[in-house]
Amino acid sequence: MPHALAVDDDPNFLAALAELIEGQGFTTQTACTLRDARAQVTHRVPDVALVDLYLPDGSGIDLLKELELGNVTEVVLMTGHADVESAVQALRLGASDYLTKPLDIGRLKSILAQVASLQAAPSPHPPAHPPDTAVPEESGRTDRLGLLLGASGAMQAVYEMLLRVAPTDASVFLIGESGTGKDLAAQTLHLLSQRAKSPFLPLNCGAISPTLIESELFGHERGSFTGAARRHKGYFERAHTGTLFLDEITEMPVELQVKLLRVLESGQLIRLGGDQAVEVDVRVIAATNRDPRKAVHDGKLREDLLYRLQVFPLHMPPLRERGDDVLLLANHFLEQLNERQGSAKKLSDESRERLGSHTWPGNVRELKNVVHRAFIMADQDISPRALPREVGGEGGFQRSLTFQVGSSIEEVERRLILATLDAYSGNKRKAADILGVSLKTLYNRLNSYRDV
């Protein structure tokens, strides 16, 4: 039977974690400090160690360094903070993975299942890959890389490309439909690169006014225009030694693309209103949901800039080409919602079938929203009734709602608002009038539901 070590200074969390691990067929030891963890390892080396990043007597990374478990133990770092630098350091030192709190239960179970299967295999455990490569197991398949999730052949090809280009400084051009995860791919590239300890700055070129984007990119000097009360460092300077992600690059004004090309080629910029060249060392990742060649033909993208950006073009596959990833992702999103709400809702077999047969024109973003909506609408397990009609569900207009005695006012209000929106085809103004609330109040409620 495989053996696990769980290390965390929260006794309640540690007890729940140990129970979960044991439920996956492991024997388990626990420790609340580094000292206790070291003592446990001297008695029995675990097959997997789940270690909190911050402990009373040091860092979980110290345990990773000191015990040198890489070739024997799968080490998973846990943290309640979005500490990318520490996560990257752990990966480079040999950690197998990292998890943020509250833990993604589905992901944790997947890690434990992989460890158990390796223990059951007749061949010895393969040695860890060098820390700077971040390559998956020698089987060549993994259901996750960085912030990306998916086990399909299409995603395996993406992982391979990312792993090849990440250690280099080559410009990467991510091409794919809206909602395919281009932003997550860009962050994963940064996370796996030699620049991971430096800033990662995303800029949506279509979300900034054309009159302001030059200042945002390259900065400006005090007095360079009305309202410029002080010197401002742009995205390029703030991303120095790191990565700049230019999303929707085809929405950048063509005249500014000339200046962008000059900075990319020279490694220097001049702030708006200035005359001094500033050296910048930035890796640029660009993205678009257009066909780049058509964008050039339509005058949306300069051809010379395209050549400079697409040193390494990478296509993000639409969800309809990813097979069973639909259900893998749906369960992942559902596990996250269950963890936040302390619930245990599941997809019914019929709902799984309908999700799997939908074409997902909005890709992963659409799937996430559908699962979130269904989670809110379902009392228990998610049946087709909780799914919107556009994905083959039965959750269209409801003339009445049924609530269990003891339901919270917040839950009743939430379901009533969403059902009313469905009844009026998403018309928020009409729904607000029917509900007797202001449009602002309705928007505030809907925004709060997105944070569930």
C-alpha positions as CSV (number, residue, x, y, z in Angstrom):
1,M,0.0,0.0,0.0
2,P,1.5,3.4,-0.9
3,H,2.4,5.7,1.9
4,A,1.8,9.5,2.3
5,L,3.2,12.2,4.5
6,A,1.0,15.4,5.1
7,V,2.6,18.4,6.6
8,D,0.6,21.5,7.7
9,D,0.3,23.6,10.9
10,D,-3.5,23.7,10.8
11,P,-4.7,20.6,12.8
12,N,-8.2,20.7,11.4
13,F,-7.0,21.0,7.8
14,L,-4.4,18.3,8.4
15,A,-7.0,15.8,9.8
16,A,-9.3,16.4,6.9
17,L,-6.4,16.0,4.4
18,A,-5.2,12.8,6.0
19,E,-8.8,11.3,5.9
20,L,-9.0,12.2,2.2
21,I,-5.6,10.6,1.4
22,E,-6.5,7.5,3.3
23,G,-9.7,7.3,1.4
24,Q,-7.6,7.0,-1.8
25,G,-5.9,3.8,-0.5
26,F,-2.8,5.3,1.3
27,T,-1.4,4.8,4.7
28,T,-0.8,8.3,6.1
29,Q,1.4,10.1,8.6
30,T,1.0,13.7,9.6
31,A,3.3,16.4,10.9
32,C,2.7,20.1,12.0
33,T,6.3,21.3,11.8
34,L,9.4,20.7,9.7
35,R,11.0,19.0,12.7
36,D,8.2,16.5,13.1
37,A,8.2,15.9,9.3
38,R,11.9,15.1,9.4
39,A,11.4,12.7,12.2
40,Q,8.6,10.9,10.3
41,V,10.8,10.5,7.2
42,T,13.5,8.8,9.2
43,H,11.0,6.1,10.2
44,R,9.5,5.6,6.7
45,V,10.2,7.4,3.4
46,P,6.8,8.4,1.9
47,D,5.8,7.8,-1.7
48,V,4.1,11.2,-1.7
49,A,4.6,14.2,0.6
50,L,2.1,17.0,0.7
51,V,3.8,19.9,2.4
52,D,2.6,23.4,3.3
53,L,4.7,26.2,2.1
54,Y,4.7,28.2,5.3
55,L,5.3,26.3,8.6
56,P,6.1,27.5,12.1
57,D,9.7,26.5,11.9
58,G,10.5,27.2,8.3
59,S,9.4,26.7,4.7
60,G,8.1,23.6,3.0
61,I,10.8,24.3,0.4
62,D,13.4,23.7,3.2
63,L,12.1,20.2,3.5
64,L,12.3,19.7,-0.2
65,K,15.9,20.9,-0.3
66,E,17.2,19.1,2.8
67,L,15.6,15.7,2.3
68,E,16.4,15.4,-1.4
69,L,13.4,13.2,-2.0
70,G,13.1,13.9,-5.7
71,N,14.0,10.4,-6.9
72,V,12.0,8.6,-4.3
73,T,9.1,10.7,-3.2
74,E,6.6,12.8,-5.1
75,V,6.6,16.2,-3.3
76,V,3.5,18.4,-3.7
77,L,3.7,21.9,-2.3
78,M,0.6,23.4,-0.8
79,T,0.0,27.1,-0.2
80,G,-2.8,29.4,0.8
81,H,-1.2,32.3,-1.1
82,A,-0.8,33.0,-4.8
83,D,3.0,32.8,-4.5
84,V,4.1,32.0,-8.0
85,E,7.8,32.6,-7.2
86,S,7.8,30.0,-4.5
87,A,5.9,27.6,-6.6
88,V,8.4,28.0,-9.4
89,Q,11.3,27.5,-7.0
90,A,9.7,24.4,-5.7
91,L,9.3,23.0,-9.2
92,R,12.9,23.7,-10.1
93,L,14.1,22.0,-6.9
94,G,12.2,18.9,-7.8
95,A,8.7,19.2,-6.5
96,S,6.1,17.3,-8.6
97,D,3.3,19.8,-8.3
98,Y,1.8,22.6,-6.2
99,L,-1.7,23.1,-5.0
100,T,-3.4,26.3,-3.7
101,K,-5.8,26.4,-0.8
102,P,-8.7,25.6,-0.8
103,L,-7.4,22.5,-2.4
104,D,-8.7,21.4,-5.8
105,I,-9.9,17.9,-4.6
106,G,-10.2,16.5,-8.1
107,R,-6.6,17.5,-8.9
108,L,-5.4,16.1,-5.6
109,K,-7.1,12.8,-6.2
110,S,-5.6,12.7,-9.7
111,I,-2.1,13.2,-8.2
112,L,-2.7,10.5,-5.6
113,A,-4.0,8.1,-8.3
114,Q,-0.9,8.6,-10.4
115,V,1.3,7.9,-7.4
116,A,-0.6,4.8,-6.6
117,S,-0.4,3.5,-10.2
118,L,3.3,4.1,-10.3
119,Q,3.7,2.1,-7.1
120,A,1.6,-0.7,-8.6
121,A,3.7,-0.8,-11.7
122,P,6.4,-3.5,-11.9
123,S,9.1,-1.1,-13.2
124,P,10.9,1.2,-10.8
125,H,9.9,4.8,-10.3
126,P,11.4,6.9,-13.1
127,P,13.9,9.5,-12.0
128,A,12.8,13.1,-11.7
129,H,13.5,15.3,-14.7
130,P,16.0,18.1,-14.3
131,P,14.3,21.0,-12.5
132,D,14.8,23.5,-15.4
133,T,12.9,21.4,-17.9
134,A,9.5,20.8,-16.1
135,V,8.8,17.8,-18.4
136,P,6.0,15.5,-17.5
137,E,6.4,11.8,-16.6
138,E,8.1,9.6,-19.2
139,S,4.8,8.2,-20.2
140,G,4.5,11.4,-22.2
141,R,1.0,12.1,-21.1
142,T,-0.3,14.4,-18.3
143,D,-3.7,16.0,-17.6
144,R,-2.1,19.3,-16.5
145,L,0.8,21.6,-17.4
146,G,1.1,24.8,-15.3
147,L,-2.3,26.5,-15.4
148,L,-3.6,24.4,-18.3
149,L,-5.8,21.3,-17.8
150,G,-6.6,18.7,-20.4
151,A,-5.6,15.1,-21.3
152,S,-6.7,15.0,-24.9
153,G,-4.2,14.5,-27.8
154,A,-4.7,18.1,-28.8
155,M,-3.6,19.4,-25.4
156,Q,-0.7,16.9,-25.3
157,A,0.6,18.5,-28.5
158,V,0.2,22.0,-26.9
159,Y,2.1,20.8,-23.8
160,E,5.0,19.5,-25.9
161,M,5.2,22.8,-27.8
162,L,5.1,24.9,-24.5
163,L,7.8,22.8,-22.9
164,R,10.1,23.2,-25.9
165,V,9.8,26.9,-26.2
166,A,9.4,27.9,-22.6
167,P,13.2,27.8,-21.7
168,T,14.0,30.0,-24.7
169,D,13.5,33.7,-25.2
170,A,11.7,33.3,-28.5
171,S,8.6,35.4,-29.1
172,V,5.5,33.2,-29.0
173,F,2.3,34.0,-31.0
174,L,-0.8,32.2,-29.5
175,I,-3.6,31.8,-32.0
176,G,-7.0,30.5,-31.1
177,E,-10.7,31.2,-30.7
178,S,-11.9,33.3,-27.7
179,G,-12.1,31.2,-24.6
180,T,-9.5,28.6,-25.5
181,G,-7.1,29.6,-22.7
182,K,-4.6,31.7,-24.5
183,D,-4.0,33.8,-21.3
184,L,-3.4,30.6,-19.3
185,A,-1.0,29.3,-21.9
186,A,0.9,32.6,-21.7
187,Q,1.1,32.4,-17.9
188,T,2.3,28.8,-18.1
189,L,5.0,29.8,-20.6
190,H,6.2,32.4,-18.1
191,L,6.0,30.0,-15.2
192,L,8.2,27.5,-16.9
193,S,10.7,30.0,-18.3
194,Q,13.9,31.3,-16.9
195,R,12.1,34.6,-16.3
196,A,9.6,33.1,-13.8
197,K,10.9,35.2,-10.9
198,S,10.4,38.4,-12.8
199,P,7.1,40.1,-13.6
200,F,4.4,38.7,-15.8
201,L,2.2,41.6,-17.1
202,P,-0.8,41.0,-19.3
203,L,-2.2,43.8,-21.5
204,N,-5.4,43.5,-23.5
205,C,-4.8,45.8,-26.5
206,G,-8.5,46.0,-27.3
207,A,-9.5,47.1,-23.8
208,I,-7.4,50.4,-23.7
209,S,-8.3,53.6,-25.5
210,P,-6.2,54.1,-28.6
211,T,-5.2,57.5,-27.2
212,L,-3.8,56.0,-24.1
213,I,-2.2,52.7,-25.2
214,E,1.1,54.3,-26.3
215,S,1.5,55.8,-22.8
216,E,0.5,52.5,-21.2
217,L,3.0,50.5,-23.3
218,F,6.0,52.8,-23.3
219,G,5.4,55.3,-20.5
220,H,5.4,59.1,-20.5
221,E,7.4,61.9,-19.0
222,R,5.9,64.6,-16.7
223,G,4.2,67.3,-18.7
224,S,4.1,65.3,-21.9
225,F,0.4,65.9,-22.2
226,T,-2.4,67.5,-20.2
227,G,-2.8,65.6,-16.9
228,A,0.7,64.0,-17.0
229,A,1.7,65.2,-13.5
230,R,4.5,62.8,-13.1
231,R,6.7,60.3,-14.9
232,H,5.0,57.1,-15.7
233,K,6.7,53.8,-16.5
234,G,4.8,51.7,-19.1
235,Y,4.2,48.0,-19.3
236,F,7.6,47.4,-21.0
237,E,9.6,49.0,-18.3
238,R,7.6,47.3,-15.5
239,A,8.0,43.9,-17.2
240,H,11.8,44.4,-17.4
241,T,13.6,40.9,-17.3
242,G,10.1,39.3,-17.3
243,T,7.3,38.6,-19.7
244,L,4.8,40.9,-21.4
245,F,1.6,39.3,-22.7
246,L,-0.1,41.4,-25.5
247,D,-3.6,39.9,-25.8
248,E,-5.7,40.7,-28.9
249,I,-2.7,42.3,-30.6
250,T,-4.7,42.9,-33.8
251,E,-6.7,45.5,-31.9
252,M,-3.6,47.7,-31.4
253,P,-3.6,50.8,-33.7
254,V,-1.5,50.1,-36.8
255,E,0.5,53.3,-36.3
256,L,1.5,52.1,-32.8
257,Q,2.5,48.7,-34.2
258,V,5.4,50.5,-36.0
259,K,6.8,51.7,-32.6
260,L,6.2,48.3,-31.0
261,L,8.3,46.7,-33.8
262,R,11.1,49.2,-33.2
263,V,11.2,48.4,-29.5
264,L,11.2,44.6,-30.1
265,E,14.1,44.9,-32.6
266,S,16.2,47.4,-30.7
267,G,15.4,46.5,-27.0
268,Q,15.1,50.2,-26.4
269,L,12.1,52.6,-25.9
270,I,11.6,56.3,-25.6
271,R,8.9,57.4,-23.2
272,L,6.1,59.7,-24.6
273,G,7.4,63.3,-24.4
274,G,11.0,62.1,-23.7
275,D,14.2,62.0,-25.6
276,Q,16.3,59.4,-23.7
277,A,16.4,55.8,-24.8
278,V,15.6,53.3,-22.0
279,E,16.9,49.7,-22.2
280,V,14.3,47.0,-21.7
281,D,14.8,43.2,-21.6
282,V,11.3,41.7,-22.1
283,R,10.0,38.5,-23.6
284,V,6.8,39.2,-25.6
285,I,4.0,36.7,-26.0
286,A,1.2,37.9,-28.3
287,A,-2.2,36.5,-28.9
288,T,-5.2,36.8,-31.3
289,N,-8.5,35.2,-32.0
290,R,-8.2,36.2,-35.6
291,D,-6.5,34.5,-38.5
292,P,-3.2,36.4,-38.5
293,R,-2.9,36.3,-42.3
294,K,-6.4,37.6,-42.8
295,A,-5.6,40.3,-40.2
296,V,-2.6,41.4,-42.3
297,H,-4.8,41.3,-45.4
298,D,-7.5,43.4,-43.6
299,G,-4.9,46.0,-42.5
300,K,-5.3,45.0,-38.8
301,L,-1.8,43.7,-38.4
302,R,1.5,44.8,-40.0
303,E,3.2,42.0,-41.9
304,D,6.6,42.9,-40.5
305,L,5.3,42.8,-37.0
306,L,3.7,39.4,-37.6
307,Y,7.0,38.0,-38.7
308,R,8.7,39.4,-35.6
309,L,6.0,38.0,-33.2
310,Q,5.5,34.6,-34.7
311,V,9.0,33.2,-34.2
312,F,7.1,30.4,-32.5
313,P,3.4,30.2,-33.5
314,L,1.2,28.0,-31.3
315,H,-2.4,27.2,-32.0
316,M,-4.8,26.7,-29.0
317,P,-7.4,24.0,-29.9
318,P,-11.1,24.8,-29.6
319,L,-12.9,22.8,-27.0
320,R,-14.9,20.9,-29.6
321,E,-11.7,19.2,-30.7
322,R,-10.6,18.1,-27.2
323,G,-12.9,15.1,-26.7
324,D,-13.2,14.0,-23.1
325,D,-11.5,17.2,-21.9
326,V,-15.1,18.7,-21.7
327,L,-16.0,16.4,-18.8
328,L,-12.6,16.6,-17.2
329,L,-12.9,20.4,-17.2
330,A,-16.5,20.3,-16.1
331,N,-15.7,18.2,-13.1
332,H,-12.7,20.4,-12.3
333,F,-14.9,23.5,-12.2
334,L,-17.6,21.7,-10.2
335,E,-15.0,20.5,-7.6
336,Q,-13.8,24.1,-7.2
337,L,-17.4,25.3,-6.6
338,N,-18.1,22.4,-4.2
339,E,-14.9,23.3,-2.2
340,R,-15.9,26.9,-1.9
341,Q,-19.5,26.2,-0.9
342,G,-18.9,23.1,1.2
343,S,-21.2,21.1,-1.0
344,A,-21.0,17.8,-2.9
345,K,-23.0,18.3,-6.1
346,K,-22.3,16.0,-9.0
347,L,-23.2,15.9,-12.7
348,S,-25.8,13.3,-13.5
349,D,-25.0,10.8,-16.3
350,E,-27.5,12.5,-18.6
351,S,-26.0,15.9,-17.9
352,R,-22.6,14.6,-18.6
353,E,-23.9,13.2,-21.9
354,R,-25.4,16.5,-22.9
355,L,-22.3,18.5,-22.0
356,G,-20.2,16.1,-24.0
357,S,-22.3,16.4,-27.1
358,H,-22.4,20.3,-27.2
359,T,-20.1,22.0,-29.7
360,W,-19.0,24.8,-27.3
361,P,-18.7,27.8,-29.5
362,G,-17.5,29.8,-26.5
363,N,-15.0,27.1,-25.6
364,V,-13.7,26.7,-22.1
365,R,-15.0,30.0,-20.9
366,E,-18.5,29.0,-22.0
367,L,-18.2,25.6,-20.2
368,K,-17.1,27.3,-17.0
369,N,-20.0,29.6,-17.0
370,V,-22.5,26.8,-17.8
371,V,-21.2,24.7,-14.9
372,H,-21.3,27.7,-12.6
373,R,-24.9,28.5,-13.6
374,A,-26.0,24.9,-13.3
375,F,-24.3,24.7,-9.8
376,I,-26.4,27.6,-8.7
377,M,-29.7,26.3,-10.1
378,A,-29.3,22.7,-8.8
379,D,-30.5,21.8,-5.3
380,Q,-28.6,18.5,-5.3
381,D,-26.9,16.7,-8.2
382,I,-27.0,18.6,-11.5
383,S,-29.6,17.2,-13.8
384,P,-30.4,18.5,-17.3
385,R,-33.0,20.7,-15.8
386,A,-30.3,22.9,-14.4
387,L,-28.5,23.2,-17.7
388,P,-29.4,26.0,-20.2
389,R,-31.3,24.9,-23.3
390,E,-28.5,25.9,-25.6
391,V,-26.4,23.0,-24.3
392,G,-29.3,20.5,-24.5
393,G,-30.6,21.2,-21.1
394,E,-34.1,21.8,-19.8
395,G,-33.3,24.9,-17.8
396,G,-35.3,27.4,-19.9
397,F,-38.2,29.4,-18.7
398,Q,-39.6,28.2,-15.4
399,R,-43.1,29.5,-14.4
400,S,-42.5,28.4,-10.8
401,L,-39.7,27.6,-8.5
402,T,-39.7,25.1,-5.6
403,F,-37.7,25.7,-2.5
404,Q,-37.0,23.4,0.4
405,V,-37.9,24.7,3.9
406,G,-34.8,26.0,5.5
407,S,-33.2,27.4,2.3
408,S,-31.4,30.6,2.9
409,I,-32.9,33.9,1.7
410,E,-29.7,34.4,-0.3
411,E,-30.2,31.1,-2.2
412,V,-33.9,31.8,-2.9
413,E,-33.1,35.3,-4.2
414,R,-30.3,34.0,-6.4
415,R,-32.4,31.3,-8.0
416,L,-35.3,33.7,-8.5
417,I,-33.1,36.3,-10.2
418,L,-31.5,33.7,-12.6
419,A,-34.8,32.1,-13.4
420,T,-36.3,35.6,-14.2
421,L,-33.3,36.4,-16.4
422,D,-33.9,33.1,-18.3
423,A,-37.6,33.9,-18.7
424,Y,-36.8,37.2,-20.4
425,S,-33.9,35.9,-22.5
426,G,-31.2,37.6,-20.5
427,N,-32.8,41.0,-20.8
428,K,-31.4,42.6,-17.6
429,R,-33.5,45.8,-17.7
430,K,-36.7,43.8,-18.2
431,A,-35.8,41.3,-15.4
432,A,-35.0,44.2,-13.0
433,D,-38.4,45.8,-13.7
434,I,-40.2,42.5,-13.1
435,L,-38.2,41.9,-9.9
436,G,-38.9,45.4,-8.7
437,V,-35.2,46.3,-8.2
438,S,-32.9,48.8,-9.9
439,L,-30.7,47.8,-12.8
440,K,-27.7,48.6,-10.7
441,T,-28.9,46.3,-7.9
442,L,-29.4,43.5,-10.4
443,Y,-25.8,43.9,-11.8
444,N,-24.4,43.9,-8.2
445,R,-26.2,40.7,-7.5
446,L,-25.0,39.0,-10.7
447,N,-21.4,40.1,-10.0
448,S,-21.6,38.6,-6.5
449,Y,-22.7,35.3,-8.0
450,R,-19.7,35.2,-10.2
451,D,-17.5,35.2,-7.1
452,V,-19.3,32.1,-5.6
